[in-house]
Amino acid sequence: MTPLDINYKRRAVGCSLLVILLVFSVAFGIAVVTYVRQKLAPVEVAPAPPVPPLFIVAPTNLVRLRAYPAELRADKTAVLSAAVDGDILAVYIEIGDCVTQGQVLVEIDPRYKRIAVDEARAVLLQAQIASTNAATDLSNNQRLFASNVIGDEALRKSRVAYHVTKALLEQAHAALARALEQLIDCTIPKISARAVERGNRVNTMGGAQALVSVVDDRRLRLTFYVEDRDILCVREDAPVLFTVDSLANGTCTARVAVVGTDIEPETRMYRVEAFYDNTAGRLKPGMIARVQIPIRTYTAALFIPLYAVRPLDNGDFVTVYLPPSNRLARVTLADEVDDLVLVTDGIAAGDALILQ
């Protein structure tokens, strides 16, 4: 082997060693940089598990209510009818109007009323004249009888005639009063319906013809029927709450006036009536209401949502939240009120329950 070949091999080996050294140097540098970065990087902490939906048990004051449908009616209603026949000349009221004493509501042709009054006065005048003449004849006959001019029969006839004329006089007074009564107006709280218009004719031959219906809606009567299981919870003069769909918000209060003592045969329920002060005019007769009867009152009771309870084969359980682990507690349940249930044993106030 020549010296040239030996030098060539040495150079080749040296270059190979240099390349290998460079490769190892680069790999070592990368490893060092990666190690330093890992040491200097912030430590990532695993996030805590989210808190499940909880319900905190607390003493609660609660009133158990039972709802019943009810109907609102005006406490006082009346229908005014025509007292005499005749044509209607004018109608001065509209539905919903309020009227006062002495106000003319419907005007019927007054000629018949005036004629009736004049006739009654004429009859009364005739009765007064006849009564006066009979009284004079009786007085004269009493003097003649005392003088033995006439006998008992003549005196008796004069007395009968006097009493007859007195009766006719009283009848005449009553007839005149009746005729004048037709002209008297009455006090009407509010007009609820009108049955006649101008130009109509009323006829009393077939009975009284209705002219207008009147209603006093300043006090409304609330009528509802209660089941036998709840009737003992209703007391006279006790307040009851009710709601009406037409009222967007707010609950009204009525006061019980009548509690049925016997069950209604049709409904097998007890009739209850309450009165509502409607002076402000918030409600109208005919509305449908929902009455809420207080059945039972709970004081400092432990109520939990129904869906927090897990029914198992060996009883009812709830999950008490105690991180990092939870506890399954067996509970004793009692009454249900809406979506809540009363717990009498198994948990205490302050416990946090996991909602199922």
Buried (B, 14 or more C-beta within 10 A) or exposed (E): EEEEEEEEEEEEEEEEEEEEEEEEEEEEEEEEEEEEEEEEEEEEEEEEEEEEEBBEBEEBEBEBBBEBEBBBBBBEBBBBBBBBBBBBEEBEBEEEBEBEEEBEBBBBBBEBBEEBBEEBBEBBEBBBEBBEEBBEBBEEBBEBBEEEEBEEEEBEBBBEBBEEBBEBBEEBBEBBEEBBEBEEEEEBBBBBEBBBEEEBEBEEEEEEBBBBBBBBBBEBBBBBBBBEEBBEBBEEEBEBBBBBEEEEEEEBEBBBBEBBEEBEEEEEBBBBBBBBEBEEEBBBBEBEBBBBBBBEEBEEBBBBBEEBBBEEEEEBBBBBBEEEEBEEBEBEBEBEBEEBBBBEEBBEEEBBBBBE
